[in-house]
Amino acid sequence: MRVLKWIANGVLALGLCIVVYGLVTDPGIPYQDPPPELAKRYYEEQAMANALMSRGGMVLLVGVVLKVVQWVWGYVNRAAR
């Protein structure tokens, strides 16, 4: 039970860190009329930040599921006593 708690908390923290990192690396507002090279770089950085945020969200979701499993498992074990 204690191991599941540590794993769930770690996965939640990792997912949150990945999402925050994706938000920080997001390039923000694009330039008004950028040259093609700069526009390409902007869209590549935006794609990378979006991928980080989506994968971080998935990891965060797995952490939430693990926390729910931990809660149900603890509830069932306490009810069985």
N, C-alpha and C positions, 0 to 999 in steps of 0.2 A: 504494500500500500504506500509506504513512504517513497519507494523508488518511482512509482507512477506519479506521485506528487512532484518529485524533482524533475522528472522528464517533462511533465505537462507544463510546469513553470518555465523550464528552459526553452521549450518549443514556443511558448507564448512570447517570451522575451526576445528570442531570435526572430520571430515573425515581425514583431513590433520594430526591432532594429532595422530589418530589411526594408520595411515600408518607409520608415523615417529616412533611411539612406536614399531610397528612391525619390522621396519628396525633395530632399536636399540637392540631389544631383539633377533635378529637373531644370532644363535650361530657362524656363520662364517664358516671358513674352518675346516673340520673334521680332527681328528687325523689320522695319517697314518695307523697304525695297532692297533686300540683301542680294549680293552677287551670288551666282549659282553655287560656288564652292562653300560659301558661308551658309546658304540655305541647306545644302546637303549635310553639312556638319551639324546644324541645328536639328534637323529631322533624325539624324542618327543618334544624337544624344537624347532626344525626346523618346525615341523608340527604346533605348536602353533603360531610361528612367521608368517608362511604362511597364517594361518587362520586369524590372526589379519590384515595382509596386504590386503588380499582379501576383508574382511568385511569393512575395512577402505576405500578401493577403491570404494566399493558399496555406502557407505555413502557419499563419495566425489562426486560420480556420481549423487546422488540424489540432493546434493547441487548445482551442475552445472545445473541440470534440473530446480530447483527452481529459480536460477538466470536468466535463459532464460525465464521462465514464468514471472518473475518480469519485465524483460526488455520488453517483448511483451506486457504485460498488461499496462505498462507505455507508450509505444509507441501508443497503441490503444487509451488510454485515452487522450493523447495529440493531436492525430489526430481528435478525436471526438469534441474537443473544437472549 
